[in-house]
Amino acid sequence: MRLLIFDESFRRALKRRCKNRPQLQAKVLITLSQLEMDPFYPTLKTHKLQGELKGLWSCSVEYDFRIIFYFEKVEDEEEEAIVLVDVGTHDEVY
């Protein structure tokens, strides 16, 4: 199981984009749980990003809602941590 690190930008985006949408927020929490267990689980559709977002990764919450993150080595941990950067629709995060 990997450590999830919530960047402040992710917290703000999650609060803003899931406001008055409890079902979407619940889906994000389920996706984060799956990401923590196995970031490459097939339903997440995890993939590397290119261009300006090179070095970042994306996974799907639902058809048009993504989580942007990167992997970071943490001392005294076997696996890399996942730093959550942004969340939103395809157009909002790309």
N, C-alpha and C positions, 0 to 999 in steps of 0.2 A: 504494500500500500504506500502510495506517495503522499508527501506533505503538500497541501494546497496553501499557497500564500496569496492573500487577497490584496492586490495593489489598491491604493485609494481611488484611482481612476475607475477600476472595476466596480468598487462599491458604489460610487456615484452613478455610474451608468446603469447598474442593476436597479438601484432605487428609482431612477428617473424613467427607465424604459419598462419597468414592471409595475409602475404605480397604477393602481386600480385594475390590475390584471393578475389576480392571485393564482389562476390556473397556469399562466406562463411562468410565474415565479416558482411554482411547485415543479414544473418541468425543468427549470434551470437547476434547482436543487437536486433533482434526480440525476440530471446529467453530470453535475459536479461530483456526486457520489460515484457514478460510473467512471468518471475521469480519474478520480482518486484511486480506484481499484485497478483499472486497466485503461490507460489513455489511448490505446489503439484498438479498443473493442469495436467491431465492425459497424454497429449502429451509430457510433459517434462520427464516423467518416472523417477522422482526424487526418489532416494533411498540412504540409509545409506551405508557407506563403512565399511569394516572390515579389520582386520590385521594391517599392518603398517599405514594405512590411517583411522584408527578408530577415530571417532569424526567428520569426514568430510562427506559431502554429494556430490552426483553427479546428474547431469541432462543432458539430451541429446539435442544437437543442431540438429544433423542429425545422420544417422545410426552409423557412427564411429567417432563422434566428441562430446566431453564432456566438461562440465564446472564443476569444483570442487569448493566447497564452504563450509562454516560453518555458523551457526547461532550465533549471539552475542547479548547479552542484552545491550541496550543503555539507559542511563539515560534520563528521560523525554519523552520516546517513548513508545507507547502502545505495539507495536509489536517488535520482535527481528529484528536486522539488519542482512543482508546477506553479509558476507565478501567473496569476490571472490578471490580464491587462484591460480587456474591454468585453462588452457583451452588447448585442443588438442585432438588427436586421442586416442583411448582406450590404445594403447601401450605407448604413450607418457606420459599420466597422471597417469597410474596405475603402 
